[in-house]
Amino acid sequence: MGTERIALPATVRDLEGLRALLVARGGVWEQELAPSKPVRAAVNQALAPGDTQIADGDEVAFFPPVTGG
């Protein structure tokens, strides 16, 4: 999808909170980041679980499931 800078609301403190915020946008965000999808995430280029705390200035990436051979 690319990159985007967003200001985190005070209520968003971890990856799951950010994911929920993005899902609430609807459309492709809701489809791709739905809780039922096995999406992985990284904070500052390190894979991280959903309860990982995030702060202003952190780089967050979400990775959809992929297949390979």
MARKE-396969 format. One record per residue (C-alpha): chain; residue number from 0; residue in three letters; x, y, z. Coordinates in Angstrom, 1 decimal. Example, Ala and Ser with C-alpha at 12.3 -4.5 7.8 and 13.67 -1.06 7.14 Angstrom:
// MARKE-396969
+-------+-------+-------+--------+--------+--------+
| vexnu | timar | marvo |      X |      Y |      Z |
+-------+-------+-------+--------+--------+--------+
|     A |     0 |   ALA |   12.3 |   -4.5 |    7.8 |
|     A |     1 |   SER |   13.7 |   -1.1 |    7.1 |
+-------+-------+-------+--------+--------+--------+
END
This chain:
// MARKE-396969
+-------+-------+-------+--------+--------+--------+
| vexnu | timar | marvo |      X |      Y |      Z |
+-------+-------+-------+--------+--------+--------+
|     A |     0 |   MET |    0.0 |    0.0 |    0.0 |
|     A |     1 |   GLY |    2.8 |    2.4 |    0.6 |
|     A |     2 |   THR |    3.5 |    4.7 |    3.5 |
|     A |     3 |   GLU |    1.4 |    7.1 |    5.6 |
|     A |     4 |   ARG |    2.1 |    9.2 |    8.6 |
|     A |     5 |   ILE |   -0.7 |    9.5 |   11.2 |
|     A |     6 |   ALA |   -1.1 |   11.2 |   14.5 |
|     A |     7 |   LEU |   -1.9 |    8.6 |   17.1 |
|     A |     8 |   PRO |   -4.9 |    9.3 |   19.3 |
|     A |     9 |   ALA |   -4.1 |    9.1 |   23.0 |
|     A |    10 |   THR |   -6.3 |    5.9 |   23.1 |
|     A |    11 |   VAL |   -4.0 |    4.0 |   20.8 |
|     A |    12 |   ARG |   -1.1 |    2.6 |   22.7 |
|     A |    13 |   ASP |   -0.3 |   -0.7 |   21.0 |
|     A |    14 |   LEU |   -0.3 |   -2.5 |   17.7 |
|     A |    15 |   GLU |   -3.8 |   -3.9 |   18.2 |
|     A |    16 |   GLY |   -5.1 |   -0.5 |   19.0 |
|     A |    17 |   LEU |   -3.6 |    0.8 |   15.8 |
|     A |    18 |   ARG |   -5.0 |   -2.1 |   13.8 |
|     A |    19 |   ALA |   -8.5 |   -1.4 |   15.2 |
|     A |    20 |   LEU |   -8.2 |    2.3 |   14.3 |
|     A |    21 |   LEU |   -7.3 |    1.4 |   10.8 |
|     A |    22 |   VAL |  -10.0 |   -1.2 |   10.5 |
|     A |    23 |   ALA |  -12.5 |    1.5 |   11.6 |
|     A |    24 |   ARG |  -11.7 |    3.4 |    8.4 |
|     A |    25 |   GLY |  -13.6 |    0.8 |    6.5 |
|     A |    26 |   GLY |  -13.1 |   -0.2 |    2.9 |
|     A |    27 |   VAL |   -9.8 |   -1.9 |    2.0 |
|     A |    28 |   TRP |   -8.5 |   -1.2 |    5.5 |
|     A |    29 |   GLU |  -11.3 |   -3.2 |    7.1 |
|     A |    30 |   GLN |  -10.9 |   -6.0 |    4.5 |
|     A |    31 |   GLU |   -7.1 |   -6.4 |    4.8 |
|     A |    32 |   LEU |   -6.6 |   -5.9 |    8.5 |
|     A |    33 |   ALA |   -9.8 |   -7.7 |    9.7 |
|     A |    34 |   PRO |   -9.2 |   -9.5 |   13.1 |
|     A |    35 |   SER |   -9.9 |  -12.8 |   11.4 |
|     A |    36 |   LYS |   -6.9 |  -12.3 |    9.0 |
|     A |    37 |   PRO |   -3.5 |  -13.6 |   10.2 |
|     A |    38 |   VAL |   -1.7 |  -10.3 |    9.7 |
|     A |    39 |   ARG |    1.8 |  -10.0 |   11.1 |
|     A |    40 |   ALA |    3.3 |   -6.7 |   12.2 |
|     A |    41 |   ALA |    6.6 |   -5.1 |   12.9 |
|     A |    42 |   VAL |    7.6 |   -2.0 |   14.9 |
|     A |    43 |   ASN |   10.8 |   -0.3 |   13.9 |
|     A |    44 |   GLN |   11.6 |   -3.2 |   11.6 |
|     A |    45 |   ALA |   11.3 |   -5.9 |   14.3 |
|     A |    46 |   LEU |    8.4 |   -8.4 |   14.2 |
|     A |    47 |   ALA |    6.1 |   -7.8 |   17.1 |
|     A |    48 |   PRO |    3.0 |   -9.2 |   18.8 |
|     A |    49 |   GLY |   -0.3 |   -7.2 |   19.0 |
|     A |    50 |   ASP |    0.3 |   -6.0 |   22.6 |
|     A |    51 |   THR |    3.6 |   -4.3 |   21.6 |
|     A |    52 |   GLN |    3.5 |   -0.7 |   22.8 |
|     A |    53 |   ILE |    3.9 |    2.0 |   20.1 |
|     A |    54 |   ALA |    4.9 |    5.6 |   20.4 |
|     A |    55 |   ASP |    5.0 |    8.7 |   18.3 |
|     A |    56 |   GLY |    7.7 |    8.3 |   15.7 |
|     A |    57 |   ASP |    7.7 |    4.5 |   15.6 |
|     A |    58 |   GLU |    7.7 |    2.8 |   12.2 |
|     A |    59 |   VAL |    4.9 |    0.2 |   12.0 |
|     A |    60 |   ALA |    4.4 |   -2.2 |    9.1 |
|     A |    61 |   PHE |    1.6 |   -4.7 |    8.6 |
|     A |    62 |   PHE |    2.2 |   -7.8 |    6.5 |
|     A |    63 |   PRO |   -0.6 |   -9.8 |    4.9 |
|     A |    64 |   PRO |   -0.4 |  -13.6 |    4.8 |
|     A |    65 |   VAL |    1.6 |  -14.8 |    1.8 |
|     A |    66 |   THR |    2.2 |  -18.2 |    0.2 |
|     A |    67 |   GLY |    5.4 |  -19.5 |   -1.2 |
|     A |    68 |   GLY |    7.0 |  -22.6 |   -2.5 |
+-------+-------+-------+--------+--------+--------+
END
